Amino acid sequence: MEYLILLVFWSVPVVLGYVFGRAAESRHYRSIHAREKAQLQMPATSLKTLLRGADVARSELVTGSVVISIDYFKKAASALRSLVGGPVKSYETLLDRAKREAILRMKEGCPGADEIINIRLETMPLAGSQRGQVTSVEVLAYGTAIYYVKHEVPIGAA
């Protein structure tokens, strides 16, 4: 009987974490897909050179940062996976969402830019109160926003 109570005591938070975590993750992915679709017109690359050979009016450093917490299910899944080894798929989706969200925030932080070059990503685990415990992940995206010179087209010229 004690083992049954113990099993229920530990399985309820894991199940709740899984259900609510999956719902939040699905909602976040839908938001990411919609915002990525809206940002398709702005190219972003890790190349250090310009994509177009146009005259540059100005450039600026742009950043986007996001902190995403790890839910109970991901913690439980990673604990089980650490016993047998192998990839932790639940953390892979966490990092994918964080990376994509950071890049979107970077793009949204430079309205009017024509492109972003030299994009870099930094990932940092944020520790909890216990040593070695990771509770959140921060991803920082940064790059150079390029604004090209806008050439006026004379009226009547086609």
C-alpha positions in Angstrom: 0.0 0.0 0.0 2.9 2.4 0.8 4.4 1.8 -2.6 1.1 2.5 -4.3 0.8 5.9 -2.5 4.5 6.6 -3.3 3.9 5.8 -6.9 0.8 8.0 -7.1 2.6 10.8 -5.3 5.4 10.9 -7.9 3.4 10.0 -11.0 0.8 12.8 -10.6 3.3 15.7 -11.0 4.9 13.9 -13.9 1.6 13.4 -15.7 0.5 17.0 -15.0 3.8 18.3 -16.2 3.5 16.3 -19.4 0.0 17.4 -20.1 0.4 21.1 -19.4 3.9 21.1 -20.8 2.8 19.6 -24.1 -0.1 22.1 -24.3 2.2 25.1 -23.6 4.8 23.7 -26.1 2.2 23.3 -28.8 0.9 26.8 -28.3 4.4 28.2 -28.4 5.2 26.3 -31.7 2.0 27.7 -33.3 3.1 31.2 -32.4 6.6 30.6 -33.7 5.3 29.2 -37.0 3.0 32.2 -37.5 5.7 34.8 -36.7 8.3 33.0 -38.9 5.9 33.2 -41.8 5.5 36.9 -41.2 9.3 37.4 -41.1 10.1 35.4 -44.3 10.9 38.6 -46.3 13.9 39.4 -44.1 16.8 37.1 -44.9 19.0 36.2 -41.9 22.3 34.3 -42.4 25.5 33.4 -40.5 27.5 34.6 -43.5 29.8 37.6 -42.8 29.1 39.1 -46.3 26.1 41.0 -47.6 23.6 39.0 -49.6 23.0 41.9 -52.0 25.6 44.2 -53.4 23.6 47.4 -52.7 24.8 50.6 -51.0 24.5 50.3 -47.2 22.9 53.2 -45.4 23.7 51.9 -41.9 24.2 48.8 -39.9 23.6 48.0 -36.2 24.0 45.2 -33.7 20.7 43.5 -33.0 20.0 40.9 -30.3 17.1 38.6 -29.3 17.0 36.7 -26.1 14.7 34.2 -24.5 14.6 32.1 -21.3 12.6 28.9 -21.4 12.0 26.8 -18.3 12.1 23.1 -18.1 8.9 21.4 -17.0 8.6 18.5 -14.6 8.1 16.0 -17.5 11.4 17.0 -19.2 13.2 16.7 -15.9 11.8 13.3 -15.3 12.5 12.2 -18.8 16.1 13.4 -18.6 16.6 11.7 -15.3 15.4 8.4 -16.8 17.5 8.9 -19.9 20.6 9.6 -17.9 20.3 6.0 -16.5 20.3 4.4 -19.9 22.1 7.0 -22.0 21.2 8.4 -25.4 19.7 11.6 -26.8 17.1 13.5 -24.7 14.4 14.3 -27.2 12.4 16.5 -24.7 15.4 18.8 -24.3 16.0 18.9 -28.0 12.5 20.4 -28.6 13.2 22.9 -25.7 16.4 24.1 -27.4 14.7 24.2 -30.8 11.9 26.4 -29.5 14.4 28.7 -27.6 16.7 29.1 -30.7 13.8 29.9 -33.0 12.2 32.3 -30.5 15.5 34.2 -30.0 16.0 34.6 -33.7 12.4 35.9 -34.1 12.9 38.4 -31.3 16.1 39.5 -33.0 14.4 40.0 -36.3 11.5 41.8 -34.6 14.0 44.1 -32.9 15.1 45.8 -36.1 12.0 46.9 -38.1 12.9 48.2 -41.5 16.1 46.3 -41.8 16.8 44.7 -45.2 18.8 41.7 -43.9 20.7 40.4 -40.9 24.1 39.0 -41.4 26.7 37.3 -39.1 24.1 35.7 -36.8 25.5 33.9 -33.8 23.7 31.9 -31.0 24.8 31.5 -27.4 23.1 29.0 -25.1 23.4 29.1 -21.4 21.9 26.8 -18.8 20.4 28.6 -15.7 20.9 26.7 -12.5 18.4 26.2 -9.7 19.1 26.3 -6.0 20.8 22.9 -6.0 24.2 22.4 -7.5 24.1 20.9 -11.0 20.3 21.4 -11.3 19.3 23.1 -14.6 15.9 24.8 -14.4 15.9 27.0 -17.5 17.8 27.6 -20.6 18.6 31.1 -22.1 19.4 31.5 -25.8 20.9 34.8 -27.1 20.8 35.5 -30.8 22.8 38.4 -32.2 23.8 39.7 -35.5 24.3 42.7 -37.7 21.2 44.4 -39.2 21.8 45.9 -42.6 19.8 48.9 -43.9 20.3 49.6 -47.6 20.1 53.0 -49.2 16.6 53.5 -50.5 16.7 54.9 -54.0 13.8 57.1 -55.0 12.2 56.1 -58.3 11.3 59.3 -60.2 7.6 59.8 -61.0 6.8 58.8 -64.6 9.9 56.4 -64.8 8.8 52.9 -65.4 
